[in-house]
Amino acid sequence: MALLAGVALGAGVLSGCGVASGDAGIAVPTFAADESGNDGGGAEPIPIALPTDCAQLMDPEQAGALFGQALGSVSVQTVRGVPAPSVNRTERTACTYRAGGQQNAFGAGARNSGPELYHLNIGRYGDTASANRQWQLNTNAERSNAIGSRDITVGTVPGVLIERPDETTLAMVYGVDTLTFVLPVAAPGQSRPAAETLPDLAQRILPALAPTQPPAARPTAAPAAPAGTPEAGAPAPQAGRAAGTPAGTT
């Protein structure tokens, strides 16, 4: 909480992430390997940059269906961040999906005031080493004040699930991108455990990011499609906070 491009989906995914919170019949899209540079025959190449509109990653109608919201009641706000040369971050995009009422004003400053379904921060880095380093820094900081955390994988993509009283966060690293999904406990239509909903969202977002990354850094595998009887993913390397490690940002 899409752009039809990416790489083939593998097998094996975190337990329970094959069912949507709202419409259980919404399948995770598949992406052919030979389409990694195009979104259709004769189409323009996919830009090597983060999408400037979050609806390219997940359409508001799909998000609404996943959370069981009425047709046309979900909107998405896209906020573009600035580079952070000190950590080799080249871009940043924040996506907020909200339910109920669309926007309460028009023109300059119009905002959606409905309750939040989920929030996503994406940071893009100059190379995979920088992305991994920042992901470790972020997760170490996030663990420090959480009520619980554990390492997971979505397909082959490592992540850390961090629980707090009012929200659950899934922090991931994928090629040259770091992603932080935030699911409020009070999200409308959230009928499943966050440990199922967040990986399900990740499976739908990650494949759209792969073809937007530099070819040399492009991930070779995307999250697995849901299976009828999924198995728990293998744990990612522990990212416990080291003494004196400062907090980081996506």
N, C-alpha and C positions, 0 to 999 in steps of 0.2 A: 501498500500500500504505500497495449505495449508494442514497443517497437518490435516488429517481427524479424529479428535477426539474431545470430549468435551461433552457438555450437551445439552439437548433439547432446541430449541429456543422457547421463549415465544411469546406473542402477544403484540402489542402496541409499536410504535417507533416514533422518531422525524419525523415531517412532511417532506415529500419529499425525504427521504433517500432510496427509493426503486428503483431508476432509476440510472443506471450507466452513467458516463460522456461520454463513448465511446459506447460500445455495451450494449444497454438496455436489451438484452435478457440474460445476465449473472445472474443466480440466486445465492442468498446467500446459501451456503451449509447448510444442516441440520446435526445434530449430535445426535445420539441415546444415551440416558442416560446410557444404560448398556455397552457402549463402552468407558467410561471415563478412563479406565485403559489400554485400548488396541487400536491399530489402525487396527485391523482385527483379524480373527480367527487364533490362533497360533502365533501371532506376539509378538515380545518382548515388555515388558511393556514400556510405555513412560517414559523417564527419568524425574525425579523431578528436573528440572533445566531449565533455559531459553534455547531455541534452539540456537545452535552455528552458524546456517546459516539462515539468514532472509528468504530465499526461502522456508523454512519449514513453515513460517507464511503466506506468499503470494508469489506464483510463479511469476517471472517477466513477463511471458506470460499473466497471469491473470491481473496484473497491467497494462500491455500494452493494453489489451482489454478494461479495464475500462476507460482508458484515450484515447481510439481511436488511438493507435499507431500501426505502422506496425509490423507484425509478426517478432519476433526475434530482434526487435530494442531496447528493454528495458533490462537493467541490474540492479542488486542490489548489493550494497556493504554492508558487515557486519563488524562492528567494535565492539569488545568486550571491555567493560570497566573494571574497577577495583572495588573491594568492598569499601564501605565507612562505617567502623565500627561506626563512631561517630553518624550516623543516622540509624544504623542497616540495611544498604543496603548490600546485599550479592552478587549481580550481576548487570551488566548493559550491554545492547545490543543496538546498534544504527544501523538502517537500512536506506539506502538512495537508492531510486529508481530513475533511470535516463533514459531518452529517447534519441535515436539517436546515432548510431555509435558504440554501445557497448564500447569496450575499445580501447584507442588510442595507447597502448603500450603493450608489453608482458614481462613476467618474473617479477623479483622483482620490486616492485614499480608501477606495471601496474595500471592504474586508468581509470575510465570512465569519459569522459569529457563532456558528453551531458547535456542538461538542466534537472534540477531536477523536477520530478513529485511530489514526496512528501518525507518527512523525518519522521522517527519514532524513538523515544527514549523510551526504556523500562527499568525501574528500578525494581528489585526484593528485597523485604525486609524480615526480619526475622519473621515478624508477621503482621497481618492485621492492628493492631493499629499503627505500625510504618509507613506502607504504607499510611494510611489515614492521619496521621500527616504530612508526607512529601508532600502529594498531596495538603493539605490545605496551607502549606507553599509556595509551588510552584505557586499555583493559585493566592494567595495573591500578590506575587511578580509580576506575569505576568500582573495582572490587573492594577498595579500601573502606567504603562506607555503605556497602550493600548488606542486606540481611541474608543473602545467599548468592552463590555463583557456581557455575560449572562449565567445563569445556564441552563443546559439541562440534559435530560437522554436519553440513547440509550437502549431501553428495560427497564431494572431496574438498569442500570449502570450509576452512576452520572458522569457528566463532566462539564467543563466550556469552553465555546467558546470565544476565545479572538481575536479581530480584530486589525490589524495594517495596515498601508498603503500598505506594500509590501507582507504581508502574513497573514494567519489566522491559529490559533492554537486551537486544541482540547486537553485539559488535562483531563485525566480520572484516576480513581482508581478502580481496579478490583482484588478482593482478596488480595494477597500480592504483586501485581504489580501496579506501576504507569506507565501510558502511555502518551506520548506527541506526537500527530500528527501535523506536520507542512505542510501546503499547500501554496506554493508560488502563488501569484496573477497571475504570468506569466507562470504557469505550462502548458506545451503543452497539448492540448486537453481538457483543463478544461472549459467545456461549461455550468456548473451549478454553482449556488451560493455555496460558501464554506460550508455554513450551511447545505447543502444537501450532498455534496461529503464527508466531513469528517466523519459524522456518518455512511455513507455507508461503508467507509473503515473500521471503527471500528467494524461493524457487521461481517466483514470477517476475522478480525485479532483476536478478543477476544475469540471466541470459541476454537481456537487452543491453547490458553494459559492456559485455565482452567485445562486440565489434566496434565499439566507440573508442577502444584503447589502442595504443600504438601496436602494430603487428608483432613486433619483437617481444612485447610484454603481454600479449593477449592470452588469457587463460586457455588451456587446451581442453578443459572439461568444465561443464556447467553442472549445477545441482541436478540430482536425479528427479525424475518425475515420480509422483506418488505411486506406491505399489499397493496391492490389496492387503498384504500383510507385511508392512514395512518393518525393518530391523533398525535398532539403534545404531547411530553412526559411531565410529571409533573416536575416542577423545583426541582433541587437538593438544599440542604441547602446553603444559602449564604456564600461565602467565602471572604468577603471583607477584605481588608488589615487593620490590626490593627497598630496603631502607634508604630514605632520602630521595626516592624517585619522585620527580615533580609530576603534577597532573598534566594531562595532555588534552588536545581537542581534535576532532575529526578534520 
